[in-house]
Amino acid sequence: MKNRNVSIIRDTNDKKIVVIHDILFMGKRQINWKNVEKYLKQYIGEIYTIVETQDLVYIGKEFAEEYGGSKDTAQLKGTLAKANAASGIPELIEIATKKRFKENFAGKHRKDAKYGWYRLDSRFAIPVYNTNEEIERYNVFHVEMLIRHDKNRKLYLYDIVNIKKEPSTPPKQ
């Protein structure tokens, strides 16, 4: 696994946040999603545990392509946030909360999501730099992790969607 500079902290409300200390993907107007997908391939075959539910979440071979090529990614204005969330995937899964079930209604997912979908909430922060390239603050984002319940009865991370910047929530000191 590539070297990652990521940690889990708690904010002033005692909620966990994955702090991504290094910006790996830059681009004021456009992110090179092929590079993001290439980076995400390091996770294929890995298994992570959601602490709250003790569910095992697998990373399948389609994850990288879906993450970079989904409708959500295409519509997302803050693609910098989603691209850089890639380095915190294991921790985002670990701290995920509020598991919710949704039946599969899409014919194209009849096999790979035979037992439906789950959504979980997670949070991450990325640094904002000033003109002197010093960290000025961190922006915190809320995300929904989309997990499919496969025909083999395993849970697979499918995508991270609905990324929304939160109002300022300072970390605990």
PyMOL commands that set and color helices and strands:
alter all, ss='L'
color gray80, all
select helices_A, chain A and resi 33-43+63-69+71-75+79-94+107-109
alter helices_A, ss='H'
color red, helices_A
select strands_A, chain A and resi 6-10+16-20+47-49+56-58+97-102+117-129+135-149+155-165
alter strands_A, ss='S'
color yellow, strands_A
deselect
rebuild
show_as cartoon
